[in-house]
Amino acid sequence: MKQVDFMSNELHVPELTLRGMLLGMLITIIFTASNVYLGLKVGLTFSSSIPAAVISMAILKMFKDSNVLENNMVQTQASAAGTLSAVIFIIPGLLMMGYWQGFAFWQTLLICALGGSLGVLFTIPLRRAMIVNSDLPYPEGLAAAEILKVGSGSTEGAKENGVKDIMAGGIVSAIISLFANGFQVISSEVHYWFTFGSITSQLPLGFSSALLGAGYLIGIASGIAMLVGTILSWGVFVPYLTSLSSPAAGQSASAFASAMWAQKVRLIGAGTIGIAAIWTLIMLVKPIIDGMRISVQAMRRSETGKNLHRMDTDLSPKTTATVFSVIVIGLLGTFYSFVANANLSAGTTWIFVIVGVIIAVCMGFFVAAACGYMAGLIGTSASPISGIGILGIIISSLVVLGIGTAVSLFNTAIGVKFAIALAIFMTSVIVSIAAISNDNLQDLKTGYLVGATPWKQQVALLLGCIVGAFAIAPVLNLLYEAYGFIGAMPRAGMDASQALSAPQATLMTTIAQGIFSHNLDWNYILFGVGVGIVIIVIDLLLKKNSAKYCLPPLAVGMGIYLPPTLEMPLVIGAVMSYFVYRYLRNRAIERDPKNVEQDVENCNRHGVLFASGLIVGESLMGVIIAIIIVFSVTSGGSDSPLILVGKDFAPTADWLGLGVFIALIAAFVYRVVSVKSQTN
């Protein structure tokens, strides 16, 4: 078989194909739905590039003329699912504050599609400077390129095993989720509450297979940091606060402790997250400035497309300008439709519309350069999008506050509510831009390594944003109707314990409400800032004295802020990953000291793909159960149409849940460590 040179300028193979775009659309819709569910539940999303690449290779290999470049286009398009869904970190705030009663389909769709497309356009001038002429590592882009290269080569077993790992994890996770969250035969979490005098706290444990998989991927440093946050929250802050006061008449000790955590300790967590995110950005001021500088320099270059190599051709300036103009017009229309509902005077309406679009576009360009550079330095998953969101909501709120004060907007409660909603709406565009630009350069790096044509990748990215946007609004509405959000339930009598936490949206809405209403208890937030500063100092000392140890401040803040039953499987997954890696490394040294890294990577790849399958399986089952619940409720049925047992089965369900979770951990570890070396 003739070897194809994919780096050649004169290359004639299928790349941006109709079948690839259709497959990319399908994967984008499925993974977007999964990410929206997981993000609203725990504030985490998963990267869809690598699973999409594996699925693409498995399906497209049925076509004789498929190749690595076509597979790359599918994963490029589908990567939008793992990033555009980050808009859920802010936009549910419109329901939580009571401004929306459901997700406005067209406004949500346009915010995501237009913001995401701006993220694609803003990274075009960065590509040549930050990828071709830069030594930035782009860790995830490199990993995706290696998987694509392996998948397009002669190692058919690697492709088949990759698909088997994802399918195995997905099926197991989906079945467990069905029995836990649908049939409710096994528990998804347990709490052991204890009281010493006036002190109340709990020992929690969650059994989520998706979070176990996510924990396996985040690594030991983030896992231990989240454990530290959990210990601070439930081992220090909650016991201390419960010791200072007594429960209300008829209130149980567990309900009292939960209320203390929700009303006070989470504000401490918010302060810790805020200062940690800002600190992360401060540490990257120089890269941010460099990213802005080389972006402007790249934009000033003259177009010499006819003389450029195929692998160095972006969308033309004319096409880029046309798409940008369409996006700006779309944003003006979207903002007008949002602001017009407030029934303000024509002049005030247009002031808010124009300023809103200007702030979204200008700050969007800044965050595109910043996030693109950060992604190159530390990877997409580790980039502080939450820090960008916090800065976005603060700046948006202050701008709206200034204009609103000048036009006497705050004379009524309705005016204050509209101002908060507009700040959230503006920040939704900024977060969409940040999320997509954070991912795009990783995809372009992958393409650069495998020989892709950049302008075709940019078209695929735009398509991914549009398709993903069509999926986000219906899934958001579906999950809202099925579960509700904390503080925003669609119907009376719903089980508040099943509500989706949407932690980032809650945090940013709280910050916006505090800026406008002055009712936020800043003492707990400021105390959280102090806690964050202490954690930052500890992290700096650890890094100074050892290259092996660190304590990521953002992860500690999330440990304080998130419900503890969601954190424990993350911690267990991270610890499991650490010990599995150590075992694989020691075994590899005994097998063949010359090929240790290759042996460990080969075995651990199975764990990464199986973990990805666990995330996808539970997430998709969550969406399916949500669909069933919505159909049941809308037809006058139960909120729990699949339940098979009564409340008296709960103790048995707890033990069954624990047993299944332990069995899953054992099966997970066995699947990874039983892989035979391929280096001998």
N, C-alpha and C positions, 0 to 999 in steps of 0.2 A: 504493500500500500504506500502510495506517494505521500511523503511528509509535507504538510502545508506550512508555509512560513506566514504566520498570522501577523508578523510585524512588517510585512511587505507593504509598500505603497500601492502596488498594483495587485490588490487582493479582490477576488471575485467569489465570495461565499455568502450564503444567507446570513444576515445580521439582524436588521430591524425588520422582522417578518410579521405577517398577519397572524400566523399561528402562535408565534412567540408573544405578540401583544395580547391575544385572546387568553393564552395561558397565564400571562402576567396579570391580566385583569382578574381572573378567577382566584389566583393566589392572593392578590392584593385585597380583594373583598373578604376572603376567609381570614387572612391574618389581621386585617384591620379590625374585624369584628372581635377576634381573639384579644387583640391589644386593648381595645376600648374596654372590654370586660375586665381584663386583668388590671388595667390602669385605674379604673374606677374602684375596684375592690381593694387594692393595696398600694396604689400609687407607683406601680412598677410596670414597665412594658418590656417586651423582648425584641431583640434584633431579628428581623425577618430575612435578612439577606442570605445567610448561609443555609437555613432550611429551605428557602425558595430555590436556591441554586441546586440543592440536592434533588428536590422534587422535579425541577425543570429537567435536570439531566436524566432522571428516571423516565420521564414521559417523552422527551424529545429524542431519546435514543431509538425510539421506534421508527423515526424517520432517518433514512440513509444519509441525507444531506445536512443533518444537524451538526452543529459545531460549537466550540467553546465561546465564540462571539455571540451566537444566538442565545446560549444559556446565560451569558453575562447580561444581555439585554433584559431577559426575564427577571433575573435577580435585581437588576437596577430598578426596574419598574416596581417590583414587589417590595423593595426596601422602603418605599413610601409608607407602607403599612406599619412598619416599626417606628416611624418617626412622626408622620402627620397626626397619628392618634394622640400625640402629646398635647394637642389642643384640649383634650379632656381634662388637663390639669388646671384649666382656668374657666372654660365656658359653662360647666355645670353650676358655677357660682350664680348665674342669672336665675336659676331655679331655686337655689338655696336661699337667696335673698328675697324670693317671691316676686321678682319682676316678670319672669316667664312662668307660665303654667305647664309648659311642655316645650320641647326644642323646636323652634321655628325652622322648618326644613330648609327653605331657600336661603335664609340668612346664615344658618349654620353651614350649609353646603358651600356658599360663596366665600364665607370667611376662611374655610379650610382650603378650598381650591385656589382662591386668589392669593392668600397668604403663602401657601405652599409653592405656588408658581413663582411668586416673587423671590422666595428662597432659592429656587433654581436659577433665575436670572441673575441674582446678586452674586452667585458663585461662579458664573461664567468667566468674568475677568480675573478671577483668582486662580483658575485652573493652571494656566501656563506658568505663572509665577510660583505657586505653592505646591505644584506636583512635578512638573517637568524640570523646573530649575530650582528645586528645593530638596533638602535631605530629611524633611519631616517624615517620621516613620509610618504613620497611618496604619496602626497595628491590625485593625479589623479589615481594612482594604487589602492588606497583604495576605491575611488568612483566607479571605474569600477568593482571592486570585489563586492561591495554592489549591484550594478545593476544586475550583473550576479546571485547573490544569490537570489535576489527578483524574477528575471525572471524564475529561475529554481524551485521556490517554488509553493505554492498554489494560489498566488495572480495573477490569470490570467488577472484580470482587469488592473493591473499595466503594463503587457506586451502589452495588446491591446491598452491601452491609449498611451503608449510610441510610438508605431508604428503610431497611429493616429496623434499624435502631429508632428512627423517628416514628415509624408506624407502631412499633412495639410500645414505646413510651406513650404515644397518643392513645392507643387502644386501652392500655392498662389505666391510664389517668382518666379517660372518659368513663370507663366502667365504674371506677371508684367514685367519681364525681356524681354519676347517676344514682348510685346506691346511697351516697351521703346527702346530696342536696336535692335529689328527686324523690327517691323512695324513703329516704331518711331512716334506713335500716341501720346504718352506721353513723356515728357522730363525725362532724367535721372539726370539732374542737371540744376541749374540756377545760373547766376552771376548778381549781381547788382553793376555796376562800378560807382564810384563817384570821382570827382576832386575838390580840393580846391586850387586855385592858381596853383602852380606847383606840388602839391601833388596828387598822384593818388593811389587808392587802390580799394578793392572790398569787398562786403558782399556775400559770397558764400553759396550755399546750395545744397547738393546732395541727391538723392532720392533712393539710392541703398538699397534694402531689405536685401541683404546679409550682407552689412556693418552695418545695423541696428541690425541684429542678432549678428554679431561679437561684436558690442559695448555692447550688453546685457551681453555677456560672459566675456568681459575683466574687467569689474568692474569700479566703480566710480573714483578710484585713477588714473588709466591709462587714463580714459576718460577726466578728468579735466586736467591732464598733457598735453594731446594732444591739448586741447583747449587753454591752456597757450601757447604752441608752435605756434598754428595758430595765436593767437593774436600778439605774438612777430613778426611773419613773416609778416602778412598783416596789423597789426596795428602800427608797429614800423619800421621794417627794410625796407619794400617796400616803405612806404610813405617817409621815410628819403632819401633813395637812389634816388627816382624819383624827389625829390626836388633839388637834386644837379646837375641834367643835364636835357636836353630836348630831346624829341623824335626826331628820324631821320625824314627827309623830307617825308611826306606822311604816316608816322607811327601813328596809332591811340594811344590814351592814354592807352587803355586797353592792346594793344599789347606791348607797351613800358613797362608798369608795369609787364606784364607777363615775358618779356625778362629779366628784372632786377631780378625777383624772380628766374628764371631758371638759369641764368648765375652767380649770386652773392649770393642770399639769400640761395639757396640750398647748396652752399659751407659752409655757416655758419652752416646750419643744419648738414652737414657732419662732421664738426669739433665737434659739440655738441654730435652727436651720437658716434663718435670715443672716446672722452674722457669719456663719460658716460659708454660705454661698457668696456673700460679699467678699470675704477673705480670699476665697478661691479666685474670684475675679481680680482682686488687687494683685495677687501673685502673678496674674497673667496680663498685667497692664502693658508690659513691653511687647509680648506677642500680639496683643490686640492692636496696639499702635502700628506695629510692623505690618500686620495684616491689612489695616486700613491704607497704609502708605503704598504697599505694592498693588493693592486693588486699584487705587487711583492711577498709579503709573501704568498698569495694564490697560486701563480704559482709554488712556491717551494714545495708545499705539495705533498706527494706521493699519488698515485692513490690507493684508497681502495674501488673501486666501488661496489664490491661484498658484502661488509659489510654495505653499505650505504642504508638508507631508500629510497624508490622510489622517494620521494619528494626532495631528496638531490643528485640526480644523473645528472651531466652535460654530455655534449658530451665528449667522452673519449679523453685523450691527443693524442692518435694516430690519431683519426678522426680529431681533431682540427688541428694537425700538417699537416695532408694531405690537408685539406681545405685551410689552410694558405699558403702552398706551391703552390697550384693551383692559389690562388689569386695573390701571388707575381709574378708568371710566367705571369699571365694575365695582371698585371699592367706593367711589363716590355714590353710585346708585345704592349699594348695600348700606352704607352709613346713613344715607338719606332716608331709606325705608325704616331704619332703626330709630333715628332721631325724630322723624315725623310723627311717630306714635306718641311723643310727649306733648304734642299740641302747643309748641312754643311759637313765638312770632317768626315770620319768614327770615328776618335778618339773623336772629339768634340761632335758628335751625341751621342756616348755611354756615355760620361761624363754626358751630360744633362739627358739622360735616367736613368742612375743608381742613380745620385744625386736626380733626381726628385722623383723616387720611394722611396729612403731612407728618404727624407724629409717628403713625404706624409705618410709613414708608421710610422716613429718615432714620428712625431708631432701628427699623428692620435692616437697613443697609449696614448699620453699625454692628448689629448682632450677627449678621451673615458673615462679615469679615472676622469677628471675634470667634464665633462658633466654628467656622471653617479652620481657623488656625488652631483652636483648642482640640478639635477632632484629630488634626494631624499630629499634635503633641502627645495626647493621652488617650485617644480613641473616642468613638462616638458615645459608648455606654457610660464612660466616666465623665463626660463633659457636664458641667453644672447648668443644665437647662433650667433647673429650679431657681438658680441665682438670676438668670436672665428674666424669668417670669416675675420674680420679686422686684427686680429693678424696673421692669416694664409696668407693673401695677402701681408702683410708687410714682414714677414719672407721669404716667397717664392720669393718675388721681390728682397729682399736684397741678397739672395743666388744666384739667377740668375744674378743679377747685378755684384756680385763678380766674378763669373765664366765667364760671358760675357766679362767683362773688361780684364780678363787674356787672353782670346782667341781672342781679338780684334773683338768682335761681333758687337760693336756699331759704326763701321766705316761707316755703311750704314743705311738708313732709314728702309730697310727691316729687318735688324738685330734687330733694336730697336722694331719694330712691333712684331717680333717673340718672343723676350724676354718678352714683356708684355703678349702675348698670353700664353706662357709657364707658367708664374706665375699664371695666371688665371686658367689654366688647372690643375696645382698642387693643387691650393686652392680648386678646385672642389672636389677632392678626400678627402681633409681634412674636408670640409663641410659635405660631405656625411657620413663620419665616425662619425663626431660630432653629426649630426642630428639623426642617428640611435641609437648610444650609449646613447644619451639623452633620448630616448624613451624606449629602451629595458629593463632597470631595472624597469621602471614603469610596464611593462607587466609582468616581472618575479615576481614583488611584488604582482600583481593581482593573478598570478598563485599560488604563495605561500599561499595566503589567501583562495583560493577556492580548493586547493588540487591538482594542476597540476603537471605533471612530467616535470622537467626543460629541460631535453635534447630534449623532444618532442616540447616544446615551442621554443627552439633554432632552431630546424629544421623548424618550422613554420615561424620563423622570417627570416631565410635565404631564404625560399621560397617567402616570402612577398617582400624582397629586389629585388629578381630576376624578379618577376612578375611586380612589380612597375617600375623597370628599363625599361622593355619592353614598358610600357605605356608612360613614360616621353618623350622620343625622338619624337615619332610621334605627340604627343599633342603639344610639343614645336614648331615643324615645322608648324603644323596646325594653331596655334594661331599667329605665326610670319607671315605666308602668309596672314592671314585674317586681322590682325590689325597692324602688325609691332611693333617695339620698338621705343621709343623716341630716335631720332638720327640714327635709322637704319630701313629704310622703304624698303620693298622688291620691290616695284614698284613706278614709278613716278606718281604723281598726287593723291596719297592716302591722306585721311583725317588725318592729323597729330594729330587732337584732339582726335581721336579714338585710337591712339597708346598706347600700354601697357607701363606703366611707369617703371616697374621692378626696383624699387628704390634701393634695396640693390646691384643689379648687377651694376647699374650706379655708385653708391658710390664706390664700390671696384675697378671697372675699372678706375675711376677717380684717386683713390689713386695710383694704379699701374702705370698709365700714368704719374702721377706727380713724382714718384720715378725715372722713367727711362728718361723722356724727360725734366725734370726740368722746364716745362712750366706751371705748376699748380700755380694758384694764392694763395699762402699760407697765404696771409694776412687775407682773409675771413675765411679760415679754422682755423687759429690761433685765430681769433676773436670768432669763434664758440666754440673753446676750452675754451676760457675765459667765454663765456656764460654758457657752460656746467659746469665749475667750480663753478660759482655763483649758478646754479641750484642745484648742489651737496651739497653746503653749506646750502642752504635753506632746502633741503630735510633732511639733518642731524639735523638741528635745529628743524624742525617739529617733527621728530621722537624722539628727545630728550625731547621735552616738551609735547608730546602727543602720546599715542599709536594708536590713531585713524587716524591721518593725516600724509600724506607723499606726495611727488611730484617726482615720478619716473623720473630720468633724461633722460633715454633712450626714454621714451614716449614723453617728451618735445622735444627732438631732432627730433623724427619722425614727431611731429606736425609742426616743422619748415620746414622739408624736403618734406613731402608728399603734393600733390595737395590738396587744401583746400576743394574742393567739395567731396573728398573721406573721409576727416576727420570728417566733420560735422555729417553725419549719425552715425559714430562711437561714437561721443560725445553724440548725442541724445540717442542712445541705452544704453550707460553707465548711463546717468542721469535717463532714464526711469527705468532701472534695480534697481537703488538706491531707487527711490520713491516707486516702486512696492514692494520691499523688506520691506521697512518701513511700508507700508500699511498692508502687510501680517502679519508682526510681531505684530503690534498694534491690528489687528483683532484676531490673535491667543491668545493674552493675555486676551482679552475679552471673547473668547470662552472657553478656558481651560488653565489657567496659568501653569498647570503641564506638558503640552505637547506642549509648544510653538515651540521649535526647530523642533520637528517631524512634526507639522502642517505646519510650514513655508517651510520646506524641501520638503514635499509632493506637496505643491502648486507650489513652485518655480521650481521643476523638470519639470513640464509641460512647463514652460517658457524656460528652458535650451534646451529641446528637440525641441520645436517649433523654437527657434533661430537657432539650428543646421539645421533644415529643411530649413529655409530661406537661409542659406549659401549654402547648397547643391543644392537647386532648382535653384538659380540664376547662380551658377557656372556651373551646367550641361547644362542649357539653353545657357550660353555663349559658351560652347564647341559646342553645336548643331548648333547655329547660325554661328560659325566659320566654321564648316563643309560646311554649305550651301554657305557661302561666297566664300570659296575656290573652290567649284565645279563651282560656277557662274563665278568667275574670270578666272579659267583655261579653261572654255569653251567660253571665250570671252564676258562674261556678265558683269553686274554692280558690284561695290564694296558693294552696298546696295540692294541686290536682293529682300528683303522683304518689303522695304519701301512703305507705302501706301499714304503718304501725301507729299505736296510740302513745300518749305521753308516758304511760307506765313502762314503756319499753326503753326509756331513756338510759337507765343505768346499763342495760345490756348493750345498747348502741354505743355507749362510751367505751366499753371494753372491746367491742368489735372494731371500733374505729382505731383504737390503740394497736390492736393485733394486726390489722390490715396495714397500718402505717409502718410498723416494725417489719412486716413481711416485704413491703415495698422497698424499704431501705436495704434489706438483705439481698433482694433480687437485683436492685440497682448496682450494689457493690459487686455482686457476683458477675453480673454482665460485663463490667469493666475489667475486673482482675482476671477473668477467665479467658480474655483475648490472648491468643498465642502470638509470640514475637514473629514479625515478618522481616527481621533484619539478619537472621542467621542464614 
